[in-house]
């Protein structure tokens, strides 16, 4: 019945199309300026020229990847398109040589890669729940180790049998897949291997990138398959979203951050970001210093160990932990696209990537993911986890592409409540792979 009142309701507004956090037409205006100076050969040298060009390229390719149906669902979305799109700009000489040189120098010679990794490692670990970090070492880390060990053993065996080579398989397929994605995994791994093996990091990363992408896609598919398996198996193999048998269904909730701490952590403070910048770069310098004394282990690994030790022992006031986390969030939210463009420009050779796609390569990627599932599931059962949940979190969340991969895998497996455990795999598990790679290099250096 009509009330006689005018209808003041309005149709919901469509979300505005934005690029890099601004209206698309403003972004287009800035893009035209940057492209004009680029093609006129007037792009400034150093970070002042590299940053805006890389932001423009990364934003455009990222938007395409995040909206491409198959790519966004199975292949990592914008990250993959940014890397391969940027590499294509170089391979097909779409960009002037001078612009390519400026971006390459910024990425490699001027140390932007190290700058990003320092913020990523320091902030991600410092921002974790301390109990989450400690529990990773006590109960969850063995499940991760089981997945890594079985994946390495199986792929080394299969690689040797089919003629690909056990050493080549482990270093350039298995470890990159299990290493925590691109920025925190494949890229620092290529630097570690480059220094340890005396080989070109670009060549090695070109082998790693397709492995990481394919491993991520297969991990998502397997997440859905394990979910179906969990609905039909009996005898305690599936916890229906609960990981630990000996604890209640709130086990994951117990590992969440204290609400007051989380609120303080998420309240942006510009001064705290500056402190986080100082601390991240200082931890990086500490890792480099220890590496001078004990060169057998890479500086990245020493930095990870130092940050994890400081966090687990509570040696810093929580305020400083928050500073590291906020700086990491700023870098991750604003400069990840820049990093991925740099990976494409400086470290990805499309010719070498194309040569890597062989039936042998695809088989070894598949064996890696299946090994992660089997190892994590079986060891997880031994330490009191439900095998299906252990295989998903300690297995597939190691073989996917980090944070975005975690969301995709857990969504496919219908177990989003296990995200805290997936964080352990992506953050601590990925950091562990950098340490393991340094150790393995020393073991095989004489072979």
HELIX and SHEET records of a PDB file:
HELIX    1   1 UNK A   24  UNK A   39  1                                  16    
HELIX    2   2 UNK A   47  UNK A   67  1                                  21    
HELIX    3   3 UNK A   69  UNK A   74  1                                   6    
HELIX    4   4 UNK A   78  UNK A   91  1                                  14    
HELIX    5   5 UNK A   97  UNK A  104  1                                   8    
HELIX    6   6 UNK A  105  UNK A  109  3                                   5    
HELIX    7   7 UNK A  112  UNK A  126  1                                  15    
HELIX    8   8 UNK A  130  UNK A  135  1                                   6    
HELIX    9   9 UNK A  136  UNK A  140  3                                   5    
HELIX   10  10 UNK A  141  UNK A  162  1                                  22    
HELIX   11  11 UNK A  166  UNK A  169  1                                   4    
HELIX   12  12 UNK A  170  UNK A  174  3                                   5    
HELIX   13  13 UNK A  175  UNK A  177  1                                   3    
HELIX   14  14 UNK A  182  UNK A  186  3                                   5    
HELIX   15  15 UNK A  187  UNK A  197  1                                  11    
HELIX   16  16 UNK A  201  UNK A  232  1                                  32    
HELIX   17  17 UNK A  253  UNK A  255  5                                   3    
HELIX   18  18 UNK A  259  UNK A  266  1                                   8    
HELIX   19  19 UNK A  270  UNK A  293  1                                  24    
HELIX   20  20 UNK A  299  UNK A  313  1                                  15    
HELIX   21  21 UNK A  318  UNK A  342  1                                  25    
HELIX   22  22 UNK A  343  UNK A  347  3                                   5    
HELIX   23  23 UNK A  350  UNK A  356  1                                   7    
HELIX   24  24 UNK A  359  UNK A  382  1                                  24    
HELIX   25  25 UNK A  387  UNK A  390  1                                   4    
HELIX   26  26 UNK A  391  UNK A  396  3                                   6    
HELIX   27  27 UNK A  397  UNK A  399  1                                   3    
HELIX   28  28 UNK A  402  UNK A  412  1                                  11    
HELIX   29  29 UNK A  416  UNK A  418  5                                   3    
HELIX   30  30 UNK A  419  UNK A  423  1                                   5    
HELIX   31  31 UNK A  424  UNK A  429  3                                   6    
HELIX   32  32 UNK A  430  UNK A  444  1                                  15    
SHEET    1   A 2 UNK A  18  UNK A  19  0                                        
SHEET    2   A 2 UNK A  22  UNK A  23 -1                                        
END                                                                             
